[in-house]
Amino acid sequence: IARAVPARRALATPTTHHEHDDHVKRVATHVYAAARALARRADAKTSFARTQTRGYAADPNAPPKVPYPWNDPMNPSNWKEEHVVFAVLGGWAVVIAGAKSAFS
């Protein structure tokens, strides 16, 4: 035998002033809970994006690289490969500019 399920009045239209206040509070609670859930979800996505990932041919067992060379300037072995490339290219630029000014 099927029983009739009573209608939910959580967000029903209020009829009195007191019911109106309760209705506003319930709606505000639902909106706040939804906003909090969205914020939690967005925070989870950004915290995942902030974690370091090492793709392509990187050794998964290697120690993590520093995100910027100035975080560990005295240890180039912890730099990312592109930072080493920039440092080498900068060094060559200094050598070439120095040679140009010395011989001209």
C-alpha positions as CSV (number, residue, x, y, z in Angstrom):
1,I,0.0,0.0,0.0
2,A,1.5,3.3,-1.0
3,R,1.3,6.2,1.4
4,A,0.9,9.8,0.4
5,V,4.1,11.7,1.0
6,P,3.5,15.1,2.6
7,A,4.6,18.1,0.6
8,R,7.8,19.7,1.6
9,R,7.4,23.3,2.9
10,A,11.1,24.2,3.0
11,L,10.7,26.8,0.2
12,A,6.9,27.1,0.0
13,T,5.4,30.6,-0.4
14,P,4.8,32.2,3.0
15,T,1.4,33.5,4.0
16,T,2.1,35.5,7.2
17,H,4.8,37.9,8.3
18,H,6.3,35.3,10.7
19,E,6.3,32.7,7.9
20,H,7.9,35.2,5.6
21,D,10.8,35.8,8.0
22,D,11.3,32.0,8.3
23,H,11.1,31.7,4.5
24,V,13.8,34.3,4.1
25,K,16.0,32.6,6.6
26,R,15.6,29.2,4.9
27,V,16.4,30.7,1.5
28,A,19.4,32.6,2.9
29,T,20.6,29.4,4.5
30,H,20.3,27.5,1.2
31,V,22.0,30.2,-0.7
32,Y,24.8,30.4,1.9
33,A,25.3,26.6,1.8
34,A,25.4,26.6,-2.0
35,A,28.0,29.5,-2.1
36,R,30.1,27.7,0.5
37,A,30.0,24.5,-1.5
38,L,31.0,26.4,-4.6
39,A,33.8,28.1,-2.8
40,R,35.1,24.8,-1.4
41,R,34.9,23.3,-4.9
42,A,36.8,26.2,-6.4
43,D,39.4,26.1,-3.7
44,A,39.9,22.4,-4.3
45,K,40.5,23.1,-8.0
46,T,43.0,25.9,-7.4
47,S,44.9,24.0,-4.7
48,F,45.2,21.1,-7.2
49,A,46.4,23.5,-9.8
50,R,49.1,24.8,-7.4
51,T,50.6,21.4,-6.8
52,Q,53.7,20.7,-8.8
53,T,53.4,18.3,-11.7
54,R,56.2,16.8,-13.6
55,G,55.2,15.6,-17.0
56,Y,56.8,14.4,-20.2
57,A,60.2,12.6,-19.6
58,A,60.8,13.9,-16.1
59,D,62.1,11.3,-13.6
60,P,59.2,10.7,-11.2
61,N,61.6,9.8,-8.4
62,A,63.8,12.9,-8.7
63,P,63.7,15.6,-6.0
64,P,61.3,18.5,-6.8
65,K,62.7,21.5,-8.6
66,V,62.4,25.0,-7.2
67,P,59.8,27.1,-9.0
68,Y,62.2,30.1,-9.4
69,P,66.0,30.1,-9.4
70,W,66.2,32.9,-6.7
71,N,64.5,30.5,-4.2
72,D,67.7,28.5,-4.3
73,P,70.3,30.5,-6.2
74,M,73.4,28.6,-5.0
75,N,72.2,25.2,-6.1
76,P,71.6,25.2,-9.9
77,S,71.0,21.4,-9.8
78,N,67.6,22.2,-8.2
79,W,66.7,24.7,-11.0
80,K,64.3,23.7,-13.7
81,E,65.9,23.1,-17.1
82,E,64.5,26.3,-18.7
83,H,66.0,28.4,-15.9
84,V,69.4,26.9,-16.6
85,V,69.0,27.6,-20.3
86,F,68.1,31.3,-19.5
87,A,71.2,31.6,-17.3
88,V,73.5,30.1,-20.0
89,L,72.0,32.4,-22.6
90,G,72.5,35.4,-20.3
91,G,76.1,34.3,-19.7
92,W,76.8,34.1,-23.4
93,A,75.2,37.5,-23.9
94,V,77.5,39.0,-21.3
95,V,80.6,37.3,-22.9
96,I,79.7,38.5,-26.4
97,A,78.9,42.1,-25.3
98,G,82.2,42.2,-23.3
99,A,84.2,40.9,-26.3
100,K,82.5,43.4,-28.6
101,S,83.3,46.3,-26.4
102,A,86.9,45.1,-25.8
103,F,87.7,44.7,-29.4
104,S,86.0,47.7,-30.8
